[in-house]
């Protein structure tokens, strides 16, 4: 469907490439990212900051269809995801931008603006900003509780998108792209249209897509990025890592967890007071991670595990610290790699995913999660990073903490996965 007033970044009529759909799952939200052939292409003037000074440059704009499903409620929504990269990111990644940015998984180091709009009405649903794959700001516009709240969200959206100016071009398949000029369209994103809940009267027209027809969004639309923190103000582009505590006292959940695991770690000769430990507040799809300054961040996923397993997770990060692994270069590059496990590893991954998905587990969700896990879009440049992970996981496997079968299998899978990625990156040297 096209927008007659051309006030949004609607791709116009488009053809989805269902065969190239990429599945991903995170924190109860299942998603398909689907490439599209659009009627319209866009360019943008993106204003970035370099060395403290504003810098403007023309960039390409990339779009795809994103279908999200809340596995708890079995509800579903679909959006056009528009990615407007910074000039540097666009120059390095180009047409791979959409492949790098996976909605419920890794964002491929994306820097720029991500805009979600409803498919049929083109109403803007969400605007988020990213720096090196980490979200620095965002607002979901379709769950406003009243006029005041909507007005506040609208102002946040305008601020987040204020660095972008859009140009639009209609594509004619019989002629080369260079034969047509982009014409200015709509001006700054001040013209974003925010309307009541979109019209879903055409929902589920594609009878061949069973997954699409399994539910209907008859309540408040689903936020396509619900696991990521909202920003209520415009923040600086620079993402800084500032340790806030080494006790977890600022977060009750973390504080309780640390008190429970302290005796277990003490029995292994580990004094937690020596380490800076804080709860992760950004995007983190793992259980914990060690920052360059040695700070250990505990992620929300770790609280799903039992106490001895949480102790083992923290032991894993402390092992990294004690062996200087946090000094290893962790810069990543885009890739498109599908891992192919043998039956033993495949069964180990199944065991872990059935536990991870809990009571919401079903064959579709498990298969989507497995496909997403085995499809690698970003890889570390330094082979030593994978050597460190292999060494640490092997040590954790025998650290003496009690582990349920699903966690034992997860570690076995991670050892294999990092070994495969190490082989891949070394083959490229």
For each residue, the residues with C-beta under 8 A, 3 or more apart:
1: 10 13 119 120 122 202
2: 10 12 13 39
3: 6 7 8 10 12 122
4:
5:
6: 3 10 168 185 186
7: 3 122 186 191 192 193
8: 3 117 122 124 186 192 193
9: 42 61 63 80 82 115 117 166 168
10: 1 2 3 6 40 80 117 122
11: 14 36 38 39 40 63 80
12: 2 3 38 39 40 170
13: 1 2 38 39
14: 11 36 37 38 39 65
15: 36 37
16: 34 35 36 65
17: 20 21 34 35 36 37
18: 21 34 209
19:
20: 17 34 35
21: 17 18 32 33 34
22: 32 33 34 99 102 371 372 375
23: 30 31 32 367 368 369 371 372
24: 30 31 33 102 103 104 105 368 372
25: 29 30 31 71 104 357 365 368 369 372
26: 29 31 104 105 227 285
27: 226 227 300 301
28: 70 71 72 360
29: 25 26 68 69 70 71 104 222 224 226 227
30: 23 24 25 68 69 71 104 364 365 368 369
31: 23 24 25 26 66 67 68 69 103 104 224
32: 21 22 23 66 67 211 368
33: 21 22 24 64 65 66 81 98 101 102 103
34: 16 17 18 20 21 22 64 65 66 67
35: 16 17 20 64 65 98
36: 11 14 15 16 17 63 64 65 80
37: 14 15 17
38: 11 12 13 14 41 63 171
39: 2 11 12 13 14 170 171
40: 10 11 12 168 169 170 171
41: 38 61 168 169 171 177
42: 9 60 61 63 82 166 167 168 169 182
43: 58 59 60 61 166 167 169 182
44: 58 59 60 61 84 164 165 166 167
45: 56 57 58 59 164 165 167
46: 56 57 58 59 84 85 86 87 90 112 113 163 164
47: 54 55 56 163 164
48: 54 55 56 57 86 87 88 163 237
49: 52 53 54 55 237
50: 53 55
51:
52: 49
53: 49 50
54: 47 48 49
55: 47 48 49 50 87
56: 45 46 47 48
57: 45 46 48 87
58: 43 44 45 46 87
59: 43 44 45 46 84 85 86 87 90 112
60: 42 43 44 85 90 94 95 97
61: 9 41 42 43 44 82 83 84 166
62: 82 83 85 95 97 98
63: 9 11 36 38 42 80 81 82 83 98
64: 33 34 35 36 80 81 98
65: 14 16 33 34 35 36 78 79 80 81 119
66: 31 32 33 34 78 79 80 81 103 116 224
67: 31 32 34 76 77 78 211 212
68: 29 30 31 76 77 78 79 103 104 222 224
69: 29 30 31 74 75 76 211 214 215 222
70: 28 29 73 74 75 76 222
71: 25 28 29 30 74 357 360 365
72: 28 360
73: 70
74: 69 70 71 214 215
75: 69 70 215 216 217 218 219 222
76: 67 68 69 70 212 214 215 216 217 222
77: 67 68 217 221 222 224
78: 65 66 67 68 119 212
79: 65 66 68 116 117 118 119 125 126 224
80: 9 10 11 36 63 64 65 66 116 117 118 119 122
81: 33 63 64 65 66 98 101 103 114 115 116 224
82: 9 42 61 62 63 114 115 116 117
83: 61 62 63 97 98 101 110 112 113 114 115
84: 44 46 59 61 112 113 114 115 164
85: 46 59 60 62 89 90 93 97 110 111 112
86: 46 48 59 89 90 111 112
87: 46 48 55 57 58 59 90 91
88: 48 91 92 111
89: 85 86 92 93 97 109 110 111 112
90: 46 59 60 85 86 87 93 94 97 112
91: 87 88 94
92: 88 89
93: 85 89 90 96 97 100 108 334
94: 60 90 91 97
95: 60 62 98
96: 93 99 100 108 334
97: 60 62 83 85 89 90 93 94 100 101 108 110
98: 33 35 62 63 64 81 83 95 101
99: 22 96 108 334 336 377
100: 93 96 97 106 107 108 109 110 334 377 378
101: 33 81 83 97 98 107 108 110 114
102: 22 24 33 105 106 107 108 372 377
103: 24 31 33 66 68 81 224 225
104: 24 25 26 29 30 31 68 372
105: 24 26 102 285 372 377
106: 100 102 133 285 377 378
107: 100 101 102 110 130 133 134 135 283
108: 93 96 97 99 100 101 102 133 334 377 378
109: 89 100 132 133 332 334 378
110: 83 85 89 97 100 101 107 114 130 132 133
111: 85 86 88 89 130 131 132 133
112: 46 59 83 84 85 86 89 90 129 130
113: 46 83 84 127 128 129 130 160 161 163 164
114: 81 82 83 84 101 110 126 127 128 129 130
115: 9 81 82 83 84 124 126 127 161
116: 66 79 80 81 82 124 125 126 127 224 225
117: 8 9 10 79 80 82 122 123 124 125
118: 79 80 121 122 123 125 198 221
119: 1 65 78 79 80 198
120: 1 198 199 200 201 202
121: 118 195 198 199
122: 1 3 7 8 10 80 117 118 193
123: 117 118 142 193 194 195 198
124: 8 115 116 117 127 141 157 192 193 194
125: 79 116 117 118 140 141 142 221 223 224
126: 79 114 115 116 138 139 140 141 142 223 224 225
127: 113 114 115 116 124 138 139 141 156 157 160 161
128: 113 114 135 137 138 139 160 225 228
129: 112 113 114 135 136 137 138 160
130: 107 110 111 112 113 114 133 134 135 136
131: 111 134 136 237 238 239
132: 109 110 111 239
133: 106 107 108 109 110 111 130 283
134: 107 130 131 239 282 283
135: 107 128 129 130 138 225 228 229 231 282 283
136: 129 130 131 231 235 236 237 239
137: 128 129 156 160 231 233 234 235
138: 126 127 128 129 135 160 225 228 229 230 231
139: 126 127 128 153 156 157 160 230 231
140: 125 126 143 153 223 225 230
141: 124 125 126 127 144 150 153 154 157 194
142: 123 125 126 197 220 221 223
143: 140 220 221 223
144: 141 149 150 153
145: 149
146: 149 150
147: 150 151
148: 151 152
149: 144 145 146 152 153
150: 141 144 146 147 153 154 194
151: 147 148 154 155
152: 148 149 155 156
153: 139 140 141 144 149 150 156 157
154: 141 150 151 157 158 194
155: 151 152 158 159
156: 127 137 139 152 153 159 160 231 232 233 234
157: 124 127 139 141 153 154 160 161 189 192 194
158: 154 155 161 162 189 190 192
159: 155 156 162 233 234
160: 113 127 128 129 137 138 139 156 157 231 234
161: 113 115 127 157 158 164 188 189 192
162: 158 159 188 189 190
163: 46 47 48 113
164: 44 45 46 47 84 113 161 188 189
165: 44 45 184 187 188
166: 9 42 43 44 61 185 186 187 189
167: 42 43 44 45 182 183 184 185
168: 6 9 40 41 42 182 183 185 186
169: 40 41 42 43 180 181 182 183
170: 12 39 40 180
171: 38 39 40 41 177
172: 175 180
173:
174:
175: 172 179 180
176: 179
177: 41 171 180
178:
179: 175 176
180: 169 170 172 175 177
181: 169
182: 42 43 167 168 169
183: 167 168 169
184: 165 167 187
185: 6 166 167 168
186: 6 7 8 166 168 191
187: 165 166 184 190 191
188: 161 162 164 165 191
189: 157 158 161 162 164 166 192
190: 158 162 187
191: 7 186 187 188
192: 7 8 124 157 158 161 189
193: 7 8 122 123 124
194: 123 124 141 150 154 157
195: 121 123 198
196:
197: 142 220 221
198: 118 119 120 121 123 195 221
199: 120 121 202
200: 120 203 216 217 218
201: 120
202: 1 120 199 205
203: 200 216 217
204: 207 212 213 216
205: 202
206: 209 212 213
207: 204 213
208:
209: 18 206 212 213
210: 213 214
211: 32 67 69 214 364
212: 67 76 78 204 206 209
213: 204 206 207 209 210
214: 69 74 76 210 211
215: 69 74 75 76
216: 75 76 200 203 204
217: 75 76 77 200 203 221 222
218: 75 200
219: 75
220: 142 143 197
221: 77 118 125 142 143 197 198 217
222: 29 68 69 70 75 76 77 217 226
223: 125 126 140 142 143 226
224: 29 31 66 68 77 79 81 103 116 125 126
225: 103 116 126 128 135 138 140 228
226: 27 29 222 223
227: 26 27 29 283
228: 128 135 138 225 282 283
229: 135 138 281 282
230: 138 139 140
231: 135 136 137 138 139 156 160 234 235
232: 156
233: 137 156 159
234: 137 156 159 160 231
235: 136 137 231
236: 136
237: 48 49 131 136
238: 131
239: 131 132 134 136 282
240:
241: 291 292 293 295
242:
243: 246 276 278 291 293 295
244: 250 278
245: 248 249 250 276 277 278
246: 243 272 273 275 276 277 278
247: 255 258 277
248: 245 251 254 255 257 258 277 278 279 298
249: 245 255
250: 244 245 254 255 278 279
251: 248 254 255 278 279
252: 255 256
253: 256 257 279 303
254: 248 250 251 257 258 277 278 279 298
255: 247 248 249 250 251 252 258 259
256: 252 253 259 260
257: 248 253 254 260 261 298 302 303 307 310
258: 247 248 254 255 261 262 272 277
259: 255 256 262
260: 256 257 307 310
261: 257 258 264 265 307 310 311 314
262: 258 259 265 266 272
263: 266 267
264: 261 267 268 307 308 311 401
265: 261 262 268 270 272 311 314 315 318
266: 262 263 269 270 271 272
267: 263 264
268: 264 265 315 399 400
269: 266
270: 265 266 315 318
271: 266 274
272: 246 258 262 265 266 275 277 314
273: 246
274: 271
275: 246 272 294 296 318 321
276: 243 245 246 293 294 295 296
277: 245 246 247 248 254 258 272 295 296 297 298 314
278: 243 244 245 246 248 250 251 254 295 296 297 298
279: 248 250 251 253 254 297 298 299 300
280: 284 288 289 297 298 299 300
281: 229
282: 134 135 228 229 239
283: 107 133 134 135 227 228
284: 280 289 297 299 300 301
285: 26 105 106 299 301
286: 289 299 301
287: 298 299 301 302 305 313
288: 280 296 297 298 299 302 313 314 316 317
289: 280 284 286 296 297 299 317
290: 294 295 296 297 317 320 321 325 326
291: 241 243 294 295 296 297 326
292: 241 326 327 330
293: 241 243 276 326
294: 275 276 290 291 321 326
295: 241 243 276 277 278 290 291
296: 275 276 277 278 288 289 290 291 314 317 318 321
297: 277 278 279 280 284 288 289 290 291
298: 248 254 257 277 278 279 280 287 288 302 313 314
299: 279 280 284 285 286 287 288 289 302
300: 27 279 280 284 303
301: 27 284 285 286 287 304
302: 257 287 288 298 299 305 310 313
303: 253 257 300 310
304: 301 356
305: 287 302 309 310 313 407
306: 309 310 402 404
307: 257 260 261 264 310 311
308: 264 311 312 401 402 403
309: 305 306 312 313 401 402 403 404 407
310: 257 260 261 302 303 305 306 307 313 314
311: 261 264 265 307 308 314 315 401
312: 308 309 315 316 396 399 401 403 407
313: 287 288 298 302 305 309 310 316 317
314: 261 265 272 277 288 296 298 310 311 317 318
315: 265 268 270 311 312 318 319 396 399 401
316: 288 312 313 319 320 392 393 396
317: 288 289 290 296 313 314 320 321
318: 265 270 275 296 314 315 321 322
319: 315 316 322 323 325 392 395 396
320: 290 316 317 323 325 326 388 392
321: 275 290 294 296 317 318 324 325 326
322: 318 319
323: 319 320 388 391 392
324: 321 327
325: 290 319 320 321 328 388 392
326: 290 291 292 293 294 320 321
327: 292 324
328: 325 382 384 385 388
329: 380 381 382 384 385
330: 292 380 382 385
331: 380 381 382
332: 109 378 379 380 381
333: 378 379 381
334: 93 96 99 100 108 109 377 378
335: 376 377 378 379 424
336: 99 376 377
337: 375 376 379 421 424
338: 374 375 376
339: 374 375 376 417 420
340: 374
341: 344 345 346 349 374 413 416
342: 345 346
343: 346 347
344: 341 347 348
345: 341 342 348 349 412 413 416
346: 341 342 343 349 350
347: 343 344 350 351 409
348: 344 345 351 352 409 410 412 413 416
349: 341 345 346 352 353 370 373 374 409 413
350: 346 347 353 354 366 370
351: 347 348 354 355 405 406 409
352: 348 349 355 356 406 407 409 410 413
353: 349 350 356 357 361 366 369 370 373
354: 350 351 357 361 366 406
355: 351 352 358 404 406
356: 304 352 353 369 406
357: 25 71 353 354 360 361 365 366 369
358: 355 361
359:
360: 28 71 72 357 365
361: 353 354 357 358 365 366
362: 365 366
363: 366 367
364: 30 211 367 368
365: 25 30 71 357 360 361 362 368 369
366: 350 353 354 357 361 362 363 369 370
367: 23 363 364 370 371
368: 23 24 25 30 32 364 365 371 372
369: 23 25 30 353 356 357 365 366 372 373
370: 349 350 353 366 367 373 374
371: 22 23 367 368 374 375
372: 22 23 24 25 102 104 105 368 369 375
373: 349 353 369 370
374: 338 339 340 341 349 370 371
375: 22 337 338 339 371 372
376: 335 336 337 338 339 379 421
377: 99 100 102 105 106 108 334 335 336
378: 100 106 108 109 332 333 334 335
379: 332 333 335 337 376 421 424 425
380: 329 330 331 332 383 385 386 421 425
381: 329 331 332 333 425
382: 328 329 330 331 385
383: 380 386 387 422 425 426 429
384: 328 329 387 388
385: 328 329 330 380 382 388 389
386: 380 383 389 390 418 419 421 422 425
387: 383 384 390 391 422
388: 320 323 325 328 384 385 391 392
389: 385 386 392 393 414 418
390: 386 387 393 394 415 418 419 422
391: 323 387 388 394 395
392: 316 319 320 323 325 388 389 395 396
393: 316 389 390 396 397 411 414 415 418
394: 390 391 397 398 415
395: 319 391 392 398 399
396: 312 315 316 319 392 393 399 411
397: 393 394 408 411 412 415
398: 394 395
399: 268 312 315 395 396
400: 268
401: 264 308 309 311 312 315
402: 306 308 309
403: 308 309 312 407 408 411
404: 306 309 355 407 408
405: 351 408 409
406: 351 352 354 355 356 409 410
407: 305 309 312 352 403 404 410 411
408: 397 403 404 405 411 412
409: 347 348 349 351 352 405 406 412 413
410: 348 352 406 407 413 414
411: 393 396 397 403 407 408 414 415
412: 345 348 397 408 409 415 416
413: 341 345 348 349 352 409 410 416 417
414: 389 393 410 411 417 418
415: 390 393 394 397 411 412 418 419
416: 341 345 348 412 413 419 420
417: 339 413 414 420 421
418: 386 389 390 393 414 415 421 422
419: 386 390 415 416 422 423
420: 339 416 417 423 424
421: 337 376 379 380 386 417 418 424 425
422: 383 386 387 390 418 419 425 426
423: 419 420 426 427
424: 335 337 379 420 421 427 428
425: 379 380 381 383 386 421 422 428 429
426: 383 422 423 429
427: 423 424
428: 424 425
429: 383 425 426
